[in-house]
Amino acid sequence: MAEVEPGLRIHFITAGQGARTIVLVHGFPQTWWQWRHVIPGLAAAGLRVVAPDYRGAGHSWRPPGGYDKQTMAHDIYKLLAERLGIDGPVVLVGHDIGLMIAYAYAQAHRDQVSHLVAVDAPVPGTSVFDRLRNDPRVWHFAFHGARDVAEMLVAGRERQYLQAFSTRAPPIPPRSPRLIWRFM
């Protein structure tokens, strides 16, 4: 655990000793645990691996606010730069909602990102992202985007919500090509 600001501790795991760092940002409703089968291979390949639970997920603390992607990205930046002392560009891998956080990080700290990897998620600002966000069949974009609404409506009923979410999910749109971006 690392305190990145008063009242906010971020849970994370690390592996490997490499000079290059790869940061794995999980999706929803996962935690760092989603990367458990990937981490050993990355560490064995000579990378230093950092896999945080972003604010509100897993063992990280759940403050009442700050769930916009820029703030969540800044939490990860503070974890890396201030608490872990990582100096130099990192490879950021974002899955699902984690891509939005990784993208916000890359936008704010371009000089600190060598690569941005998108896994199973549309890239913000693209036509695919906009089309999905405006598609009523993908209702959870709007539901989770409305400040405090999802938390208020599912509080105490998280298990039922996640079960309904996973069993009645809308059809998955065709996959966009996997992207690897290099920031110069």
Secondary structure, DSSP 8 states (H G I E B T S, - for coil): -EEEETTEEEEEEEE---SEEEEEE--SS--GGGGTTTHHHHHHTTEEEEEEE-TTSTTS---SS--SHHHHHHHHHHIIIIIS---S-EEEEEETHHHHHHHHHHHH-GGGEEEEEEESS--TTSHHHHHHHT-TTSTHHHHHHSTTHHHHHHTT-HHHHHHHHHHS----------EEEE--
